Amino acid sequence: MVLLKSEKRSSVAITKILGGCEMSINNWLRRYQVEGIAGLKTRPGRGRRAILQTESDLAQVTEAVKKSRQRLSLAKAELEKGLGKTFSTTTLKRFLKKTLAASNALESE
């Protein structure tokens, strides 16, 4: 987007090339002009918050999965009761994969 603008293209032309809307293109370009390359970084607080939090839920999730290692659906049901949250089995699998990857990365350092 920045490179296309440096070629003196209009925001409408950039929108046609990249998709999106003209206002979004102009907002990103304005952030780049004001903050430089740092303005193009995604700011914290964007997107949907995770249902399962590493800081608060990891201990309970670990314990439930240890109890019902072969049947993740039982661990999920126990966690939903204990945490007071509803989520899919896929969400639980994703959380486990993410936390395992993070713990493996810490161990290898």
Secondary structure, DSSP 4 states (H G I P E B T S, - for coil): -HHHHHTT--HHHHHHHH-S-HHHHHHHHHHHHHHGGGGGSPPTT-SPPPSS-HHHHHHHHHHHHHHTSS-HHHHHHHHHHHHT----HHHHHHHHHHHHHHHHHHHH-
